[in-house]
Amino acid sequence: MGRPDASDRPADAGADGTSRTAQAKPASSPSAEAEGPEKEKDEKRKDGTEKDEKGEKDEKDEKDKKGKGKGKDVDPSSIPSSGPGTFTTAEGDDTRTGGTERLLSYRVQVEDGIGIPADEVADEVERVFADPRGWTADGKVGFRQASGGTSDFRVRLATAETVDRICGEYGLDTGGEVNCRVGQDVMVNLKRWLLATQYYADDVPEYRALIINHEVGHFLGHGHETCPGAGMPAPAMMQQIKGLKGCEPNAWPYDGNGRRITGPSVP
């Protein structure tokens, strides 16, 4: 786990927006402190009703506008920097992926008013967890999107101001730019979700995988690592925000053959 460190801010606009995990916690419980004034409300997923051709095209066009492919196609000025601090929760179905030795439940929440459906984000998170290169590759870790009640952790997509406030309650300075893991919350900065960084600007979904794998990796107990050697894939637990140090961009903790992609640990 990393300590609160202002150096986690990107050196420039093209830096990789992953941040450290907070160790210092306020006197109150993590869940209560992270919750703050946020209110949750359930958003049920749509059932499998048919859409006409025009509806499908309109939905695709809307997703394209939200940075599904290239971050450079998104106008940064169109991204809200602040929101109400209330969240909509995607409805889970208790589907499990991965192992059972360490099965973790999670919820996905999206800040109200940012124009991205919670179930759309939940689908992307589920895609990351189900990928054979993800944390489930060890055969022990598993993830279940809870259908209700409490969960082990939450993935929360929010505006920069809301991320700064929640992460700041644990002593982290995210500077309007980066993500963090505090308490039971994986806080994802909307700007990073839509724009990615210079290393992933042509493949936003891959960068989103890095966000999830890096921050959830902290939740699983993994600390920061650095590049193992020039030309090798960067570990998912590397602070790519500070540069790749000769490594190649990589969003996954394991390779396609089930081998862990790792590097020397760093403080």
C-alpha positions in Angstrom: 0.0 0.0 0.0 1.3 3.4 -0.8 1.1 6.4 1.6 -0.7 9.6 0.7 1.6 11.4 -1.7 1.0 14.5 -3.8 3.5 13.2 -6.3 0.7 10.9 -7.6 -0.5 13.9 -9.6 0.2 13.7 -13.3 3.3 15.6 -14.4 1.4 16.8 -17.3 -2.0 16.4 -19.0 -0.8 13.2 -20.7 0.2 11.4 -17.4 -1.3 8.1 -16.4 -4.0 8.7 -13.9 -3.6 6.0 -11.3 -3.1 7.0 -7.7 -1.8 5.5 -4.5 -3.9 3.7 -1.9 -4.4 5.5 1.4 -3.2 3.9 4.6 -4.1 6.7 6.9 -7.8 6.7 7.9 -10.0 9.0 9.9 -11.2 8.1 13.3 -14.6 7.0 12.0 -15.1 3.8 10.1 -14.0 3.7 6.5 -17.5 2.9 5.1 -19.1 5.8 7.0 -16.3 8.3 6.1 -16.3 7.3 2.5 -20.0 7.6 2.3 -20.2 11.2 3.4 -23.3 13.0 2.1 -23.7 10.6 -0.8 -27.1 9.0 -1.3 -27.6 5.8 -3.2 -30.5 4.9 -5.3 -30.9 1.8 -7.3 -31.0 1.9 -11.1 -32.3 -1.3 -12.5 -30.9 -2.7 -15.7 -33.0 -2.8 -18.8 -34.4 -6.2 -19.6 -33.8 -7.7 -23.0 -36.4 -5.8 -24.9 -35.9 -5.4 -28.6 -34.8 -2.0 -30.0 -35.6 -0.8 -33.5 -32.7 -0.1 -35.9 -32.8 3.6 -35.2 -32.7 3.1 -31.5 -29.7 0.8 -31.7 -27.9 3.4 -33.9 -28.7 6.2 -31.5 -27.4 4.2 -28.6 -24.2 3.4 -30.4 -23.7 7.1 -31.3 -24.2 8.1 -27.7 -21.7 5.6 -26.5 -19.2 6.8 -29.1 -19.6 10.3 -27.7 -18.7 9.0 -24.2 -15.2 7.9 -25.2 -15.7 4.2 -25.9 -12.8 4.2 -28.4 -10.3 7.1 -28.5 -9.9 9.5 -25.7 -8.6 12.2 -28.1 -12.1 12.2 -29.8 -13.7 13.5 -26.6 -13.8 17.3 -26.0 -12.3 17.8 -22.5 -14.5 20.9 -22.1 -17.6 18.8 -22.3 -16.7 16.7 -19.2 -18.3 18.1 -16.0 -15.8 18.8 -13.3 -18.3 18.7 -10.5 -21.5 16.9 -9.6 -24.1 16.6 -6.9 -22.3 13.9 -4.9 -25.2 11.5 -5.1 -24.9 8.2 -6.9 -27.0 5.7 -8.9 -26.3 2.1 -8.2 -26.3 -0.5 -11.0 -28.4 -3.5 -10.2 -26.3 -6.6 -9.8 -27.4 -10.2 -10.5 -25.0 -12.0 -8.2 -23.2 -13.6 -11.1 -19.8 -14.8 -10.1 -16.6 -14.9 -12.1 -13.4 -16.5 -11.0 -12.6 -18.6 -8.0 -14.2 -19.1 -4.6 -11.3 -19.2 -2.2 -11.4 -15.4 -2.0 -14.8 -14.3 -3.4 -15.4 -10.6 -3.1 -18.7 -8.9 -3.7 -18.9 -5.4 -5.2 -21.3 -2.7 -6.3 -20.9 -0.2 -9.2 -22.1 3.4 -8.7 -22.1 6.4 -11.0 -22.5 10.0 -9.9 -25.8 11.5 -11.0 -25.9 14.0 -13.8 -22.8 12.9 -15.7 -24.8 11.2 -18.5 -23.4 7.7 -18.2 -25.7 4.9 -17.2 -24.6 2.9 -14.2 -25.4 -0.4 -15.9 -23.0 0.6 -18.8 -20.2 1.1 -16.3 -21.1 -2.1 -14.5 -20.8 -4.0 -17.8 -17.3 -2.7 -18.4 -16.2 -3.6 -14.8 -17.6 -7.1 -15.2 -15.7 -7.4 -18.5 -12.4 -6.6 -16.7 -13.1 -9.0 -13.9 -14.0 -11.8 -16.4 -10.9 -11.4 -18.5 -8.5 -14.3 -18.2 -5.6 -11.9 -17.8 -7.3 -10.3 -14.7 -7.0 -11.0 -11.0 -9.0 -14.2 -11.3 -6.2 -15.9 -13.2 -4.7 -17.3 -10.0 -7.8 -19.5 -9.7 -8.5 -18.3 -6.2 -9.8 -14.7 -6.5 -13.4 -14.3 -7.6 -15.8 -11.4 -8.0 -19.6 -11.1 -7.6 -21.7 -8.1 -8.4 -24.0 -8.0 -5.5 -27.7 -7.6 -6.2 -28.4 -5.7 -3.0 -27.3 -5.1 0.6 -23.7 -4.6 1.6 -20.6 -5.5 -0.5 -16.9 -5.8 0.1 -16.1 -2.9 -2.1 -17.6 -0.3 -4.5 -16.4 0.9 -7.9 -17.6 4.6 -8.1 -17.3 6.7 -11.2 -17.5 10.4 -10.3 -16.5 13.9 -11.3 -13.1 15.2 -10.4 -14.4 17.4 -7.6 -16.2 14.5 -5.9 -13.2 12.2 -6.3 -11.0 14.8 -4.7 -13.3 15.3 -1.8 -13.8 11.6 -1.0 -10.1 10.7 -1.5 -9.1 13.8 0.5 -11.0 12.5 3.5 -8.3 9.9 3.7 -5.4 12.3 3.2 -5.0 11.7 -0.5 -4.5 14.6 -2.9 -5.9 13.5 -6.3 -5.6 17.0 -7.7 -8.6 16.8 -10.0 -6.8 14.3 -12.2 -6.3 10.8 -10.8 -8.1 7.9 -9.2 -7.7 6.4 -5.7 -8.7 3.5 -3.5 -9.8 4.5 0.0 -11.5 2.3 2.5 -14.0 0.1 0.5 -14.2 2.5 -2.4 -12.4 2.5 -5.7 -12.9 6.1 -6.9 -12.6 6.6 -10.6 -12.1 10.1 -12.0 -14.6 10.8 -14.9 -11.9 12.7 -16.8 -9.6 9.6 -16.8 -12.5 7.3 -17.7 -13.3 9.3 -20.8 -9.9 10.7 -21.9 -7.5 8.0 -20.7 -3.8 9.1 -20.9 -1.2 9.6 -23.6 -0.3 5.9 -23.5 -3.8 4.7 -23.9 -5.4 7.5 -25.9 -6.2 5.2 -28.8 -7.7 2.5 -26.6 -9.8 3.9 -23.9 -11.3 0.5 -22.8 -7.8 -0.8 -22.2 -7.0 2.1 -20.0 -10.3 1.6 -18.1 -9.1 -2.0 -17.5 -5.8 -0.5 -16.0 -7.8 1.7 -13.7 -9.8 -1.2 -12.3 -7.0 -3.7 -12.1 -4.6 -1.2 -10.4 -7.0 0.1 -7.8 -8.7 -3.2 -7.1 -5.1 -4.7 -6.9 -4.6 -2.3 -3.9 -7.8 -3.6 -2.4 -6.4 -7.2 -2.8 -3.3 -6.2 -0.9 -0.8 -5.6 -3.8 1.6 -2.7 -3.5 3.3 -0.6 -6.2 5.8 -2.1 -8.6 8.1 -0.7 -11.2 9.3 -1.7 -14.7 11.2 -5.0 -14.7 13.2 -4.2 -17.8 13.2 -2.3 -21.1 10.7 -3.6 -23.7 8.8 -5.7 -21.1 5.1 -5.2 -20.2 4.5 -2.7 -17.5 3.0 -4.3 -14.4 -0.6 -3.3 -13.7 0.6 -2.3 -10.2 3.1 0.1 -11.7 2.4 3.8 -11.3 2.4 4.4 -15.0 1.4 8.0 -14.1 5.1 8.6 -13.7 6.1 7.2 -17.0 6.8 3.7 -18.3 10.5 3.7 -17.7 11.2 1.7 -20.8 8.3 -0.8 -20.4 5.4 -1.3 -22.8 1.9 -0.2 -21.9 0.0 -3.0 -20.2 -3.3 -3.0 -18.2 -3.3 -6.6 -16.9 -1.8 -8.4 -13.9 -1.4 -11.7 -15.9 -0.4 -12.5 -19.4 -2.4 -14.7 -21.8 -0.6 -17.8 -20.5 -1.5 -17.2 -16.9 1.9 -15.8 -15.8 1.9 -12.9 -13.4 3.3 -9.7 -14.9 5.2 -8.1 -12.1 8.3 -6.0 -11.3 10.4 -4.9 -8.4 8.3 -3.5 -5.5 8.6 0.2 -4.7 7.8 2.1 -1.5 
